[in-house]
């Protein structure tokens, strides 16, 4: 696997993880508020890119688990 393929796979995996984190947090909030479950399926990337603020909030943290 070339470096380009590895970096693409890493970006795709990170994009999917951000999406999953955002949707799971939206689902929890929707359940707490009594909103329909469809509310948690919101995903609105612009041209396939994750918004910088969304990436910062739901992206990977550099803090380590102890």
PQR file of N, CA, C, O and H, with PARSE charges and radii, in Angstrom:
ATOM      1  N   UNK A   1       0.851  -1.180   0.000 -0.4000 1.5000
ATOM      2  CA  UNK A   1       0.000   0.000   0.000 -0.0000 2.0000
ATOM      3  C   UNK A   1       0.895   1.241   0.000  0.5500 1.7000
ATOM      4  O   UNK A   1       1.805   1.357   0.821 -0.5500 1.4000
ATOM      5  N   UNK A   2       0.638   2.142  -0.901 -0.4000 1.5000
ATOM      6  CA  UNK A   2       1.473   3.336  -1.010 -0.0000 2.0000
ATOM      7  C   UNK A   2       1.135   4.334   0.100  0.5500 1.7000
ATOM      8  O   UNK A   2       0.123   4.200   0.789 -0.5500 1.4000
ATOM      9  H   UNK A   2      -0.101   2.048  -1.568  0.4000 1.0000
ATOM     10  N   UNK A   3       1.981   5.312   0.253 -0.4000 1.5000
ATOM     11  CA  UNK A   3       1.766   6.341   1.268 -0.0000 2.0000
ATOM     12  C   UNK A   3       0.493   7.120   0.967  0.5500 1.7000
ATOM     13  O   UNK A   3      -0.250   7.466   1.885 -0.5500 1.4000
ATOM     14  H   UNK A   3       2.803   5.421  -0.306  0.4000 1.0000
ATOM     15  N   UNK A   4       0.236   7.396  -0.298 -0.4000 1.5000
ATOM     16  CA  UNK A   4      -0.986   8.111  -0.678 -0.0000 2.0000
ATOM     17  C   UNK A   4      -2.229   7.305  -0.299  0.5500 1.7000
ATOM     18  O   UNK A   4      -3.209   7.860   0.199 -0.5500 1.4000
ATOM     19  H   UNK A   4       0.840   7.114  -1.043  0.4000 1.0000
ATOM     20  N   UNK A   5      -2.179   5.987  -0.539 -0.4000 1.5000
ATOM     21  CA  UNK A   5      -3.315   5.133  -0.168 -0.0000 2.0000
ATOM     22  C   UNK A   5      -3.507   5.086   1.347  0.5500 1.7000
ATOM     23  O   UNK A   5      -4.637   5.111   1.836 -0.5500 1.4000
ATOM     24  H   UNK A   5      -1.383   5.537  -0.944  0.4000 1.0000
ATOM     25  N   UNK A   6      -2.407   5.019   2.080 -0.4000 1.5000
ATOM     26  CA  UNK A   6      -2.487   4.992   3.547 -0.0000 2.0000
ATOM     27  C   UNK A   6      -3.051   6.294   4.094  0.5500 1.7000
ATOM     28  O   UNK A   6      -3.884   6.284   5.001 -0.5500 1.4000
ATOM     29  H   UNK A   6      -1.490   4.999   1.683  0.4000 1.0000
ATOM     30  N   UNK A   7      -2.596   7.421   3.540 -0.4000 1.5000
ATOM     31  CA  UNK A   7      -3.091   8.702   4.034 -0.0000 2.0000
ATOM     32  C   UNK A   7      -4.564   8.880   3.683  0.5500 1.7000
ATOM     33  O   UNK A   7      -5.327   9.431   4.477 -0.5500 1.4000
ATOM     34  H   UNK A   7      -1.920   7.430   2.804  0.4000 1.0000
ATOM     35  N   UNK A   8      -4.972   8.421   2.501 -0.4000 1.5000
ATOM     36  CA  UNK A   8      -6.389   8.495   2.127 -0.0000 2.0000
ATOM     37  C   UNK A   8      -7.239   7.634   3.061  0.5500 1.7000
ATOM     38  O   UNK A   8      -8.306   8.064   3.499 -0.5500 1.4000
ATOM     39  H   UNK A   8      -4.352   7.973   1.856  0.4000 1.0000
ATOM     40  N   UNK A   9      -6.782   6.440   3.362 -0.4000 1.5000
ATOM     41  CA  UNK A   9      -7.526   5.552   4.260 -0.0000 2.0000
ATOM     42  C   UNK A   9      -7.645   6.178   5.650  0.5500 1.7000
ATOM     43  O   UNK A   9      -8.687   6.063   6.295 -0.5500 1.4000
ATOM     44  H   UNK A   9      -5.916   6.091   3.007  0.4000 1.0000
ATOM     45  N   UNK A  10      -6.587   6.836   6.109 -0.4000 1.5000
ATOM     46  CA  UNK A  10      -6.611   7.502   7.408 -0.0000 2.0000
ATOM     47  C   UNK A  10      -7.618   8.645   7.415  0.5500 1.7000
ATOM     48  O   UNK A  10      -8.369   8.796   8.379 -0.5500 1.4000
ATOM     49  H   UNK A  10      -5.740   6.929   5.584  0.4000 1.0000
ATOM     50  N   UNK A  11      -7.646   9.446   6.365 -0.4000 1.5000
ATOM     51  CA  UNK A  11      -8.590  10.563   6.270 -0.0000 2.0000
ATOM     52  C   UNK A  11     -10.033  10.065   6.204  0.5500 1.7000
ATOM     53  O   UNK A  11     -10.918  10.630   6.846 -0.5500 1.4000
ATOM     54  H   UNK A  11      -7.036   9.324   5.582  0.4000 1.0000
ATOM     55  N   UNK A  12     -10.265   9.014   5.434 -0.4000 1.5000
ATOM     56  CA  UNK A  12     -11.621   8.458   5.319 -0.0000 2.0000
ATOM     57  C   UNK A  12     -12.078   7.926   6.676  0.5500 1.7000
ATOM     58  O   UNK A  12     -13.222   8.146   7.074 -0.5500 1.4000
ATOM     59  H   UNK A  12      -9.545   8.555   4.912  0.4000 1.0000
ATOM     60  N   UNK A  13     -11.196   7.231   7.384 -0.4000 1.5000
ATOM     61  CA  UNK A  13     -11.543   6.673   8.700 -0.0000 2.0000
ATOM     62  C   UNK A  13     -11.825   7.796   9.695  0.5500 1.7000
ATOM     63  O   UNK A  13     -12.780   7.705  10.466 -0.5500 1.4000
ATOM     64  H   UNK A  13     -10.266   7.053   7.061  0.4000 1.0000
ATOM     65  N   UNK A  14     -11.022   8.839   9.692 -0.4000 1.5000
ATOM     66  CA  UNK A  14     -11.241   9.960  10.604 -0.0000 2.0000
ATOM     67  C   UNK A  14     -12.563  10.668  10.278  0.5500 1.7000
ATOM     68  O   UNK A  14     -13.302  11.053  11.185 -0.5500 1.4000
ATOM     69  H   UNK A  14     -10.247   8.913   9.065  0.4000 1.0000
ATOM     70  N   UNK A  15     -12.854  10.836   9.003 -0.4000 1.5000
ATOM     71  CA  UNK A  15     -14.117  11.461   8.577 -0.0000 2.0000
ATOM     72  C   UNK A  15     -15.307  10.648   9.097  0.5500 1.7000
ATOM     73  O   UNK A  15     -16.273  11.220   9.602 -0.5500 1.4000
ATOM     74  H   UNK A  15     -12.254  10.524   8.267  0.4000 1.0000
ATOM     75  N   UNK A  16     -15.241   9.332   8.977 -0.4000 1.5000
ATOM     76  CA  UNK A  16     -16.321   8.459   9.438 -0.0000 2.0000
ATOM     77  C   UNK A  16     -16.452   8.510  10.958  0.5500 1.7000
ATOM     78  O   UNK A  16     -17.568   8.493  11.477 -0.5500 1.4000
ATOM     79  H   UNK A  16     -14.457   8.867   8.567  0.4000 1.0000
ATOM     80  N   UNK A  17     -15.337   8.573  11.678 -0.4000 1.5000
ATOM     81  CA  UNK A  17     -15.385   8.643  13.141 -0.0000 2.0000
ATOM     82  C   UNK A  17     -16.019   9.950  13.611  0.5500 1.7000
ATOM     83  O   UNK A  17     -16.799   9.949  14.563 -0.5500 1.4000
ATOM     84  H   UNK A  17     -14.431   8.587  11.257  0.4000 1.0000
ATOM     85  N   UNK A  18     -15.697  11.056  12.960 -0.4000 1.5000
ATOM     86  CA  UNK A  18     -16.302  12.345  13.310 -0.0000 2.0000
ATOM     87  C   UNK A  18     -17.804  12.275  13.083  0.5500 1.7000
ATOM     88  O   UNK A  18     -18.584  12.716  13.927 -0.5500 1.4000
ATOM     89  H   UNK A  18     -15.063  11.057  12.186  0.4000 1.0000
ATOM     90  N   UNK A  19     -18.208  11.727  11.959 -0.4000 1.5000
ATOM     91  CA  UNK A  19     -19.635  11.595  11.651 -0.0000 2.0000
ATOM     92  C   UNK A  19     -20.338  10.736  12.703  0.5500 1.7000
ATOM     93  O   UNK A  19     -21.414  11.095  13.181 -0.5500 1.4000
ATOM     94  H   UNK A  19     -17.574  11.368  11.273  0.4000 1.0000
ATOM     95  N   UNK A  20     -19.740   9.617  13.058 -0.4000 1.5000
ATOM     96  CA  UNK A  20     -20.351   8.726  14.052 -0.0000 2.0000
ATOM     97  C   UNK A  20     -20.469   9.397  15.418  0.5500 1.7000
ATOM     98  O   UNK A  20     -21.490   9.259  16.091 -0.5500 1.4000
ATOM     99  H   UNK A  20     -18.866   9.325  12.669  0.4000 1.0000
ATOM    100  N   UNK A  21     -19.427  10.123  15.831 -0.4000 1.5000
ATOM    101  CA  UNK A  21     -19.485  10.819  17.121 -0.0000 2.0000
ATOM    102  C   UNK A  21     -20.586  11.868  17.130  0.5500 1.7000
ATOM    103  O   UNK A  21     -21.344  11.968  18.095 -0.5500 1.4000
ATOM    104  H   UNK A  21     -18.597  10.235  15.285  0.4000 1.0000
ATOM    105  N   UNK A  22     -20.678  12.651  16.060 -0.4000 1.5000
ATOM    106  CA  UNK A  22     -21.685  13.700  15.989 -0.0000 2.0000
ATOM    107  C   UNK A  22     -23.085  13.093  16.029  0.5500 1.7000
ATOM    108  O   UNK A  22     -23.946  13.587  16.757 -0.5500 1.4000
ATOM    109  H   UNK A  22     -20.062  12.570  15.276  0.4000 1.0000
ATOM    110  N   UNK A  23     -23.323  12.049  15.272 -0.4000 1.5000
ATOM    111  CA  UNK A  23     -24.652  11.458  15.228 -0.0000 2.0000
ATOM    112  C   UNK A  23     -25.019  10.778  16.543  0.5500 1.7000
ATOM    113  O   UNK A  23     -26.183  10.814  16.943 -0.5500 1.4000
ATOM    114  H   UNK A  23     -22.623  11.648  14.681  0.4000 1.0000
ATOM    115  N   UNK A  24     -24.063  10.162  17.219 -0.4000 1.5000
ATOM    116  CA  UNK A  24     -24.389   9.534  18.501 -0.0000 2.0000
ATOM    117  C   UNK A  24     -24.706  10.586  19.561  0.5500 1.7000
ATOM    118  O   UNK A  24     -25.595  10.381  20.387 -0.5500 1.4000
ATOM    119  H   UNK A  24     -23.118  10.132  16.894  0.4000 1.0000
ATOM    120  N   UNK A  25     -23.983  11.715  19.545 -0.4000 1.5000
ATOM    121  CA  UNK A  25     -24.290  12.779  20.502 -0.0000 2.0000
ATOM    122  C   UNK A  25     -25.641  13.421  20.190  0.5500 1.7000
ATOM    123  O   UNK A  25     -26.385  13.773  21.106 -0.5500 1.4000
ATOM    124  H   UNK A  25     -23.261  11.881  18.874  0.4000 1.0000
ATOM    125  N   UNK A  26     -25.962  13.577  18.901 -0.4000 1.5000
ATOM    126  CA  UNK A  26     -27.268  14.108  18.525 -0.0000 2.0000
ATOM    127  C   UNK A  26     -28.384  13.149  18.938  0.5500 1.7000
ATOM    128  O   UNK A  26     -29.451  13.591  19.364 -0.5500 1.4000
ATOM    129  H   UNK A  26     -25.358  13.291  18.158  0.4000 1.0000
ATOM    130  N   UNK A  27     -28.149  11.849  18.816 -0.4000 1.5000
ATOM    131  CA  UNK A  27     -29.160  10.868  19.202 -0.0000 2.0000
ATOM    132  C   UNK A  27     -29.424  10.932  20.705  0.5500 1.7000
ATOM    133  O   UNK A  27     -30.575  10.884  21.140 -0.5500 1.4000
ATOM    134  H   UNK A  27     -27.282  11.490  18.469  0.4000 1.0000
ATOM    135  N   UNK A  28     -28.357  11.041  21.495 -0.4000 1.5000
ATOM    136  CA  UNK A  28     -28.534  11.152  22.954 -0.0000 2.0000
ATOM    137  C   UNK A  28     -29.320  12.400  23.320  0.5500 1.7000
ATOM    138  O   UNK A  28     -30.218  12.356  24.161 -0.5500 1.4000
ATOM    139  H   UNK A  28     -27.423  11.080  21.142  0.4000 1.0000
ATOM    140  N   UNK A  29     -28.976  13.509  22.686 -0.4000 1.5000
ATOM    141  CA  UNK A  29     -29.685  14.760  22.969 -0.0000 2.0000
ATOM    142  C   UNK A  29     -31.145  14.669  22.538  0.5500 1.7000
ATOM    143  O   UNK A  29     -32.031  15.155  23.243 -0.5500 1.4000
ATOM    144  H   UNK A  29     -28.247  13.545  22.003  0.4000 1.0000
ATOM    145  N   UNK A  30     -31.400  14.057  21.398 -0.4000 1.5000
ATOM    146  CA  UNK A  30     -32.777  13.907  20.911 -0.0000 2.0000
ATOM    147  C   UNK A  30     -33.592  13.039  21.873  0.5500 1.7000
ATOM    148  O   UNK A  30     -34.761  13.328  22.130 -0.5500 1.4000
ATOM    149  H   UNK A  30     -30.681  13.663  20.826  0.4000 1.0000
ATOM    150  N   UNK A  31     -32.986  11.988  22.398 -0.4000 1.5000
ATOM    151  CA  UNK A  31     -33.689  11.117  23.346 -0.0000 2.0000
ATOM    152  C   UNK A  31     -33.997  11.860  24.640  0.5500 1.7000
ATOM    153  O   UNK A  31     -35.086  11.718  25.195 -0.5500 1.4000
ATOM    154  H   UNK A  31     -32.037  11.752  22.188  0.4000 1.0000
ATOM    155  N   UNK A  32     -33.043  12.650  25.119 -0.4000 1.5000
ATOM    156  CA  UNK A  32     -33.258  13.398  26.358 -0.0000 2.0000
ATOM    157  C   UNK A  32     -34.367  14.427  26.203  0.5500 1.7000
ATOM    158  O   UNK A  32     -35.128  14.676  27.138 -0.5500 1.4000
ATOM    159  H   UNK A  32     -32.158  12.765  24.667  0.4000 1.0000
ATOM    160  N   UNK A  33     -34.455  15.024  25.016 -0.4000 1.5000
ATOM    161  CA  UNK A  33     -35.453  16.058  24.776 -0.0000 2.0000
ATOM    162  C   UNK A  33     -36.784  15.502  24.279  0.5500 1.7000
ATOM    163  O   UNK A  33     -37.762  16.241  24.162 -0.5500 1.4000
ATOM    164  H   UNK A  33     -33.837  14.822  24.256  0.4000 1.0000
ATOM    165  N   UNK A  34     -36.825  14.207  23.987 -0.4000 1.5000
ATOM    166  CA  UNK A  34     -38.047  13.598  23.499 -0.0000 2.0000
ATOM    167  C   UNK A  34     -38.342  13.900  22.044  0.5500 1.7000
ATOM    168  O   UNK A  34     -39.498  13.860  21.623 -0.5500 1.4000
ATOM    169  H   UNK A  34     -36.031  13.607  24.083  0.4000 1.0000
ATOM    170  N   UNK A  35     -37.307  14.202  21.268 -0.4000 1.5000
ATOM    171  CA  UNK A  35     -37.482  14.492  19.843 -0.0000 2.0000
ATOM    172  C   UNK A  35     -37.486  13.185  19.049  0.5500 1.7000
ATOM    173  O   UNK A  35     -37.007  12.161  19.538 -0.5500 1.4000
ATOM    174  H   UNK A  35     -36.368  14.234  21.610  0.4000 1.0000
ATOM    175  N   UNK A  36     -38.021  13.216  17.833 -0.4000 1.5000
ATOM    176  CA  UNK A  36     -38.006  12.001  17.007 -0.0000 2.0000
ATOM    177  C   UNK A  36     -36.578  11.553  16.693  0.5500 1.7000
ATOM    178  O   UNK A  36     -35.658  12.369  16.638 -0.5500 1.4000
ATOM    179  H   UNK A  36     -38.409  14.047  17.435  0.4000 1.0000
ATOM    180  N   UNK A  37     -36.411  10.272  16.493 -0.4000 1.5000
ATOM    181  CA  UNK A  37     -35.079   9.709  16.251 -0.0000 2.0000
ATOM    182  C   UNK A  37     -34.463  10.220  14.951  0.5500 1.7000
ATOM    183  O   UNK A  37     -33.239  10.273  14.829 -0.5500 1.4000
ATOM    184  H   UNK A  37     -37.158   9.609  16.539  0.4000 1.0000
ATOM    185  N   UNK A  38     -35.298  10.598  13.975 -0.4000 1.5000
ATOM    186  CA  UNK A  38     -34.783  11.084  12.692 -0.0000 2.0000
ATOM    187  C   UNK A  38     -33.914  12.332  12.859  0.5500 1.7000
ATOM    188  O   UNK A  38     -33.077  12.628  12.006 -0.5500 1.4000
ATOM    189  H   UNK A  38     -36.292  10.555  14.074  0.4000 1.0000
ATOM    190  N   UNK A  39     -34.113  13.049  13.943 -0.4000 1.5000
ATOM    191  CA  UNK A  39     -33.334  14.260  14.201 -0.0000 2.0000
ATOM    192  C   UNK A  39     -31.847  13.942  14.304  0.5500 1.7000
ATOM    193  O   UNK A  39     -31.011  14.763  13.928 -0.5500 1.4000
ATOM    194  H   UNK A  39     -34.793  12.808  14.635  0.4000 1.0000
ATOM    195  N   UNK A  40     -31.513  12.766  14.806 -0.4000 1.5000
ATOM    196  CA  UNK A  40     -30.112  12.419  15.024 -0.0000 2.0000
ATOM    197  C   UNK A  40     -29.399  12.012  13.741  0.5500 1.7000
ATOM    198  O   UNK A  40     -28.181  11.832  13.752 -0.5500 1.4000
ATOM    199  H   UNK A  40     -32.193  12.099  15.112  0.4000 1.0000
ATOM    200  N   UNK A  41     -30.120  11.864  12.643 -0.4000 1.5000
ATOM    201  CA  UNK A  41     -29.488  11.464  11.392 -0.0000 2.0000
ATOM    202  C   UNK A  41     -29.010  12.659  10.574  0.5500 1.7000
ATOM    203  O   UNK A  41     -28.721  12.526   9.385 -0.5500 1.4000
ATOM    204  H   UNK A  41     -31.109  12.010  12.634  0.4000 1.0000
ATOM    205  N   UNK A  42     -28.929  13.817  11.208 -0.4000 1.5000
ATOM    206  CA  UNK A  42     -28.467  15.028  10.526 -0.0000 2.0000
ATOM    207  C   UNK A  42     -26.993  14.894  10.187  0.5500 1.7000
ATOM    208  O   UNK A  42     -26.181  14.544  11.043 -0.5500 1.4000
ATOM    209  H   UNK A  42     -29.164  13.925  12.174  0.4000 1.0000
ATOM    210  N   UNK A  43     -26.654  15.168   8.958 -0.4000 1.5000
ATOM    211  CA  UNK A  43     -25.250  15.189   8.530 -0.0000 2.0000
ATOM    212  C   UNK A  43     -25.188  16.085   7.316  0.5500 1.7000
ATOM    213  O   UNK A  43     -25.783  15.782   6.282 -0.5500 1.4000
ATOM    214  H   UNK A  43     -27.313  15.452   8.262  0.4000 1.0000
ATOM    215  N   UNK A  44     -24.467  17.192   7.435 -0.4000 1.5000
ATOM    216  CA  UNK A  44     -24.474  18.173   6.372 -0.0000 2.0000
ATOM    217  C   UNK A  44     -23.056  18.630   6.031  0.5500 1.7000
ATOM    218  O   UNK A  44     -22.712  19.789   6.262 -0.5500 1.4000
ATOM    219  H   UNK A  44     -23.983  17.438   8.275  0.4000 1.0000
ATOM    220  N   UNK A  45     -22.236  17.740   5.489 -0.4000 1.5000
ATOM    221  CA  UNK A  45     -20.913  18.189   5.068 -0.0000 2.0000
ATOM    222  C   UNK A  45     -21.018  18.986   3.770  0.5500 1.7000
ATOM    223  O   UNK A  45     -21.887  18.719   2.940 -0.5500 1.4000
ATOM    224  H   UNK A  45     -22.516  16.798   5.301  0.4000 1.0000
ATOM    225  N   UNK A  46     -20.148  19.945   3.603 -0.4000 1.5000
ATOM    226  CA  UNK A  46     -20.122  20.746   2.385 -0.0000 2.0000
ATOM    227  C   UNK A  46     -19.107  20.122   1.441  0.5500 1.7000
ATOM    228  O   UNK A  46     -17.914  20.082   1.743 -0.5500 1.4000
ATOM    229  H   UNK A  46     -19.442  20.161   4.278  0.4000 1.0000
ATOM    230  N   UNK A  47     -19.570  19.642   0.316 -0.4000 1.5000
ATOM    231  CA  UNK A  47     -18.742  18.980  -0.687 -0.0000 2.0000
ATOM    232  C   UNK A  47     -17.910  17.856  -0.074  0.5500 1.7000
ATOM    233  O   UNK A  47     -16.750  17.665  -0.439 -0.5500 1.4000
ATOM    234  H   UNK A  47     -20.539  19.675   0.071  0.4000 1.0000
ATOM    235  N   UNK A  48     -18.501  17.124   0.847 -0.4000 1.5000
ATOM    236  CA  UNK A  48     -17.831  15.983   1.449 -0.0000 2.0000
ATOM    237  C   UNK A  48     -16.824  16.334   2.519  0.5500 1.7000
ATOM    238  O   UNK A  48     -16.182  15.440   3.070 -0.5500 1.4000
ATOM    239  H   UNK A  48     -19.443  17.280   1.144  0.4000 1.0000
ATOM    240  N   UNK A  49     -16.663  17.617   2.834 -0.4000 1.5000
ATOM    241  CA  UNK A  49     -15.683  18.031   3.833 -0.0000 2.0000
ATOM    242  C   UNK A  49     -16.393  18.310   5.153  0.5500 1.7000
ATOM    243  O   UNK A  49     -17.504  18.838   5.178 -0.5500 1.4000
ATOM    244  H   UNK A  49     -17.185  18.344   2.386  0.4000 1.0000
ATOM    245  N   UNK A  50     -15.736  17.950   6.238 -0.4000 1.5000
ATOM    246  CA  UNK A  50     -16.280  18.216   7.560 -0.0000 2.0000
ATOM    247  C   UNK A  50     -15.943  19.654   7.930  0.5500 1.7000
ATOM    248  O   UNK A  50     -14.807  20.095   7.754 -0.5500 1.4000
ATOM    249  H   UNK A  50     -14.833  17.521   6.218  0.4000 1.0000
ATOM    250  N   UNK A  51     -16.918  20.375   8.437 -0.4000 1.5000
ATOM    251  CA  UNK A  51     -16.719  21.752   8.878 -0.0000 2.0000
ATOM    252  C   UNK A  51     -15.613  21.784   9.944  0.5500 1.7000
ATOM    253  O   UNK A  51     -15.518  20.876  10.769 -0.5500 1.4000
ATOM    254  H   UNK A  51     -17.841  20.017   8.580  0.4000 1.0000
ATOM    255  N   UNK A  52     -14.790  22.820   9.923 -0.4000 1.5000
ATOM    256  CA  UNK A  52     -13.657  22.913  10.863 -0.0000 2.0000
ATOM    257  C   UNK A  52     -14.126  22.904  12.313  0.5500 1.7000
ATOM    258  O   UNK A  52     -13.495  22.269  13.158 -0.5500 1.4000
ATOM    259  H   UNK A  52     -14.868  23.558   9.252  0.4000 1.0000
ATOM    260  N   UNK A  53     -15.219  23.597  12.614 -0.4000 1.5000
ATOM    261  CA  UNK A  53     -15.727  23.598  13.986 -0.0000 2.0000
ATOM    262  C   UNK A  53     -16.223  22.221  14.397  0.5500 1.7000
ATOM    263  O   UNK A  53     -15.999  21.784  15.525 -0.5500 1.4000
ATOM    264  H   UNK A  53     -15.731  24.113  11.928  0.4000 1.0000
ATOM    265  N   UNK A  54     -16.893  21.544  13.484 -0.4000 1.5000
ATOM    266  CA  UNK A  54     -17.379  20.189  13.774 -0.0000 2.0000
ATOM    267  C   UNK A  54     -16.210  19.254  14.006  0.5500 1.7000
ATOM    268  O   UNK A  54     -16.242  18.432  14.922 -0.5500 1.4000
ATOM    269  H   UNK A  54     -17.076  21.899  12.567  0.4000 1.0000
ATOM    270  N   UNK A  55     -15.180  19.371  13.187 -0.4000 1.5000
ATOM    271  CA  UNK A  55     -13.998  18.515  13.359 -0.0000 2.0000
ATOM    272  C   UNK A  55     -13.332  18.772  14.704  0.5500 1.7000
ATOM    273  O   UNK A  55     -12.862  17.842  15.359 -0.5500 1.4000
ATOM    274  H   UNK A  55     -15.153  20.038  12.443  0.4000 1.0000
ATOM    275  N   UNK A  56     -13.294  20.046  15.117 -0.4000 1.5000
ATOM    276  CA  UNK A  56     -12.664  20.382  16.395 -0.0000 2.0000
ATOM    277  C   UNK A  56     -13.466  19.794  17.559  0.5500 1.7000
ATOM    278  O   UNK A  56     -12.888  19.286  18.520 -0.5500 1.4000
ATOM    279  H   UNK A  56     -13.676  20.802  14.585  0.4000 1.0000
ATOM    280  N   UNK A  57     -14.806  19.864  17.469 -0.4000 1.5000
ATOM    281  CA  UNK A  57     -15.642  19.380  18.558 -0.0000 2.0000
ATOM    282  C   UNK A  57     -15.675  17.854  18.612  0.5500 1.7000
ATOM    283  O   UNK A  57     -15.498  17.267  19.680 -0.5500 1.4000
ATOM    284  H   UNK A  57     -15.275  20.277  16.689  0.4000 1.0000
ATOM    285  N   UNK A  58     -15.900  17.210  17.465 -0.4000 1.5000
ATOM    286  CA  UNK A  58     -16.106  15.766  17.430 -0.0000 2.0000
ATOM    287  C   UNK A  58     -14.892  14.986  16.973  0.5500 1.7000
ATOM    288  O   UNK A  58     -14.928  13.756  16.936 -0.5500 1.4000
ATOM    289  H   UNK A  58     -16.044  17.687  16.598  0.4000 1.0000
ATOM    290  N   UNK A  59     -13.829  15.669  16.627 -0.4000 1.5000
ATOM    291  CA  UNK A  59     -12.630  14.999  16.134 -0.0000 2.0000
ATOM    292  C   UNK A  59     -11.860  14.343  17.260  0.5500 1.7000
ATOM    293  O   UNK A  59     -12.221  14.466  18.430 -0.5500 1.4000
ATOM    294  H   UNK A  59     -13.800  16.668  16.657  0.4000 1.0000
ATOM    295  N   UNK A  60     -10.801  13.647  16.900 -0.4000 1.5000
ATOM    296  CA  UNK A  60     -10.003  12.949  17.908 -0.0000 2.0000
ATOM    297  C   UNK A  60      -9.310  13.943  18.851  0.5500 1.7000
ATOM    298  O   UNK A  60      -8.896  15.030  18.448 -0.5500 1.4000
ATOM    299  H   UNK A  60     -10.507  13.547  15.949  0.4000 1.0000
ATOM    300  N   UNK A  61      -9.205  13.544  20.078 -0.4000 1.5000
ATOM    301  CA  UNK A  61      -8.557  14.368  21.094 -0.0000 2.0000
ATOM    302  C   UNK A  61      -7.106  13.920  21.243  0.5500 1.7000
ATOM    303  O   UNK A  61      -6.783  12.756  21.005 -0.5500 1.4000
ATOM    304  H   UNK A  61      -9.541  12.661  20.406  0.4000 1.0000
ATOM    305  N   UNK A  62      -6.254  14.824  21.627 -0.4000 1.5000
ATOM    306  CA  UNK A  62      -4.855  14.472  21.847 -0.0000 2.0000
ATOM    307  C   UNK A  62      -4.592  14.107  23.298  0.5500 1.7000
ATOM    308  O   UNK A  62      -3.453  13.842  23.683 -0.5500 1.4000
ATOM    309  H   UNK A  62      -6.516  15.769  21.820  0.4000 1.0000
ATOM    310  N   UNK A  63      -5.654  14.095  24.106 -0.4000 1.5000
ATOM    311  CA  UNK A  63      -5.517  13.680  25.499 -0.0000 2.0000
ATOM    312  C   UNK A  63      -5.431  12.171  25.571  0.5500 1.7000
ATOM    313  O   UNK A  63      -6.091  11.467  24.806 -0.5500 1.4000
ATOM    314  H   UNK A  63      -6.579  14.310  23.794  0.4000 1.0000
ATOM    315  N   UNK A  64      -4.631  11.678  26.477 -0.4000 1.5000
ATOM    316  CA  UNK A  64      -4.483  10.226  26.582 -0.0000 2.0000
ATOM    317  C   UNK A  64      -5.340   9.711  27.745  0.5500 1.7000
ATOM    318  O   UNK A  64      -5.602  10.418  28.719 -0.5500 1.4000
ATOM    319  H   UNK A  64      -4.095  12.249  27.099  0.4000 1.0000
ATOM    320  N   UNK A  65      -5.757   8.475  27.603 -0.4000 1.5000
ATOM    321  CA  UNK A  65      -6.539   7.832  28.661 -0.0000 2.0000
ATOM    322  C   UNK A  65      -5.557   7.252  29.671  0.5500 1.7000
ATOM    323  O   UNK A  65      -4.496   6.747  29.305 -0.5500 1.4000
ATOM    324  H   UNK A  65      -5.545   7.901  26.812  0.4000 1.0000
ATOM    325  N   UNK A  66      -5.923   7.330  30.928 -0.4000 1.5000
ATOM    326  CA  UNK A  66      -5.029   6.736  31.937 -0.0000 2.0000
ATOM    327  C   UNK A  66      -5.749   5.680  32.716  0.5500 1.7000
ATOM    328  O   UNK A  66      -5.166   5.066  33.610 -0.5500 1.4000
ATOM    329  H   UNK A  66      -6.786   7.740  31.224  0.4000 1.0000
TER
END
